[in-house]
Amino acid sequence: MLRSLASSLVAQPLATLAELSEAIGVSRATLYRFCPTREEILHRVMRHSMEMHSAIAKQCAEGDRPPAEVFDWMVEHYVEEREFAAFAFVHWFDLSDHRAFAGCS
């Protein structure tokens, strides 16, 4: 569900919970059980996006592979995780300018 939400929030950055549930093909009740607020959805998708970025960066830094090989590997993995990469690029500044993550772990 996170991948679908990430993709929907790239296409409709200001979507409401109702619009998001329709976009990803679940009922509002199902989405509410998953995340009761839009802010929680943003937080969970961003947290997953940042974990993905961190894991890719860590893998790129390990080993003594030639830079071209590392770059190819990195691009391949960003393509596999494109919904989360796009979400982070679209929402990073909006979220960092607000206190959306205050107190979140």
Sequence and secondary structure as in RCSB ss.txt:
>XXXX:A:sequence
MLRSLASSLVAQPLATLAELSEAIGVSRATLYRFCPTREEILHRVMRHSMEMHSAIAKQCAEGDRPPAEVFDWMV
EHYVEEREFAAFAFVHWFDLSDHRAFAGCS
>XXXX:A:secstr
 HHHHHHHHHH TT  HHHHHHHHT  HHHHHHH SSHHHHHHHHHHHHHHHHHHHHHHHHSS   HHHHHHHHH
HHHHHTHHHHHHHHHHHHHHHTTTTTTT  
